[in-house]
Amino acid sequence: MIAALIIILLILIFLAFFIGKNLTNVCTLWLFKTYTDKSVVVVIFIAFAAGIIFSLLCYLVANLVRLSHENEVADARNLGLKEKKKQEKLDKKVQKQEEKMKKKETKASEKSSQSSIESQPKPADKVNIEDRIHE
């Protein structure tokens, strides 16, 4: 904390020295209009302020781009999750239908096996048929 205070005081002393030595120096400045006999210190502070403003604009634009990119990624991730859930639901439906079909097939095979057993002649019937043929 003390080191930061010392650094700030040194910067202020340097600025005061710089401004004091350059008060008499003048130059011409053009900002869409020509300004003559402007102090060099004023021109430097204008350049410094313009640099700060430009840096802040770049920072804000970068944040907006990053946020929009993150939103796109989040939207894509959500879309992927939604598609995955839909696919899981469809898989469950298909699985249920397959189970129903298997149940129907087993019932049909049980019925057909029962009907084929019932349609086979019984041994007692064979004897009766053979008896009838011989008679």
Salt bridges, closest charged atoms under 4 A:
GLU70 OE2 - ARG66 NH1 3.29
